[in-house]
Amino acid sequence: MMRMIVHILCLFLFLTGSIAFAQDQSKFEAGKEAYKNENFQQAIDHWKTILDSGEHSAALYFNLGNAHYKLNNIGPSIYYYEKARQMDPFDADIKNNLAFAENARIDVIEPLPQTVFRTWYKNVSGVFDYNGWAINAIVFSFLFVLLFLLYYYATSERRKRLLFAVSMAIMFFLIVSIVLAFLTYSDHQKDNPAIIFTEEVEVRDAPSVGGEVNFLLHEGTKVQLLERDSDWVRVRLEDGKDGWMPIADLKEL
């Protein structure tokens, strides 16, 4: 009896999931059709209903970014392109469209100069995210164990030397992968980006309307969130400037 109930529940969950997937797919296709007909707001409405149902994908965010860009909504377009890039960081179309949207921003932020070591670290660590480096570490550990066993049981002196050299190289890559997995995870934990959504916002030296205005930011600019104080948030730009602004004027990624 209990087994029958379990089977019925599994079948119900499977059918429910299938129906939900079919509904989301139909809404996604309806959005694409509206986009083709240049009904961009209608396309956004279709795709937003999918987001509201809890479904997320790089393709969904990418299409939302395209539709907002067509409507000249620079802030939302950059936001959704960034969300798409988070889910698929190596997609060339996402990177290209994000670059086009960023070129439409008013603010031009020059990053602070970086040391050679920092530049090298960003180039190397950016090859994978922290999950990718962790997977690399697991793969290299298995390879190292396998090569060590082959070395241990090898009878030829020449083969032993070769296996030892290769296993040492694998050990080096294993250590690098472990270190980069920890470092990139730490970077990920500290990374708290957001996109300015209002047309123009004043950034002040204190979390209140009485604070002195330090500078202005405009729609689409990317900032890092540092701390919060009630309805205010302290942000930092790539050029090192920081200040306080209302949290309602941005959207966290």
Residue pairs with C-beta under 8 A, 6 or more apart in sequence:
20 53
23 53
24 50
24 53
24 55
27 46
27 47
27 49
27 50
28 46
28 47
28 50
28 59
28 60
28 63
30 46
31 42
31 43
31 44
31 45
31 46
31 47
31 50
31 63
31 67
32 43
32 63
34 40
34 42
34 43
34 46
35 43
35 63
35 66
35 67
38 70
40 67
40 68
40 70
40 71
41 67
41 71
43 63
43 67
44 64
44 67
44 68
44 71
47 60
47 63
47 64
47 67
48 64
50 60
51 60
51 64
56 87
57 87
58 84
58 85
58 87
58 88
58 91
58 94
59 84
61 80
61 81
61 83
61 84
61 87
62 80
62 81
62 84
62 91
62 93
62 94
62 97
64 76
64 80
65 76
65 77
65 78
65 79
65 80
65 81
65 83
65 84
65 97
65 98
65 101
66 77
66 97
68 76
68 77
68 80
69 77
69 97
69 100
69 101
72 104
74 101
74 104
74 105
74 219
74 220
75 195
75 196
75 197
75 198
75 219
75 220
75 251
76 197
77 101
77 220
78 98
78 101
78 102
78 105
78 195
78 220
78 222
79 195
79 197
79 251
79 253
81 94
81 97
81 98
81 101
82 98
82 193
82 195
82 222
82 253
83 253
84 91
84 94
85 91
85 94
85 95
85 98
86 253
88 94
89 129
101 220
102 220
104 220
105 218
105 219
105 220
105 221
106 218
106 219
106 220
106 221
107 217
107 218
107 220
107 221
109 221
109 237
109 238
109 239
110 238
110 239
111 238
111 239
112 238
112 239
112 240
114 122
121 183
124 180
125 133
125 180
125 183
125 184
125 187
128 135
128 136
128 180
128 184
129 184
129 188
130 181
130 182
130 184
130 185
130 187
130 188
133 177
133 178
133 180
133 181
133 184
134 177
134 181
136 173
136 177
136 181
137 174
137 177
137 178
137 181
140 170
140 171
140 173
140 174
140 177
141 174
143 170
144 167
144 170
144 171
144 174
147 163
147 166
147 167
147 170
148 167
150 163
151 160
151 163
151 164
151 167
154 160
154 163
191 224
192 224
192 225
192 226
192 252
193 222
193 223
193 224
193 225
193 252
193 253
194 222
194 223
194 224
194 225
194 233
194 235
194 250
194 251
194 252
194 253
195 220
195 221
195 222
195 223
195 250
195 251
195 253
196 217
196 218
196 219
196 220
196 221
196 222
196 223
196 249
196 250
197 219
197 249
197 250
197 251
198 219
198 249
198 250
199 218
199 219
200 216
200 217
200 218
200 219
201 216
201 217
201 218
201 245
201 246
201 249
201 250
202 213
202 216
202 245
203 213
203 214
203 215
203 216
203 217
203 235
203 241
203 243
203 244
203 245
204 211
204 212
204 213
204 214
204 243
204 244
204 245
205 211
205 212
205 214
205 243
205 244
206 212
206 244
207 229
207 230
207 232
207 234
207 244
208 232
208 244
211 244
214 241
214 243
215 241
215 243
217 223
217 237
217 245
221 237
222 238
223 235
223 236
223 237
223 250
224 235
224 236
224 237
225 233
225 234
225 235
225 252
226 233
226 234
226 235
226 236
226 242
227 233
227 234
228 234
228 247
229 244
231 246
231 247
231 248
232 244
232 245
232 246
232 247
233 244
233 245
233 246
233 247
233 250
234 242
234 243
234 244
235 242
235 243
235 244
235 245
235 250
236 242
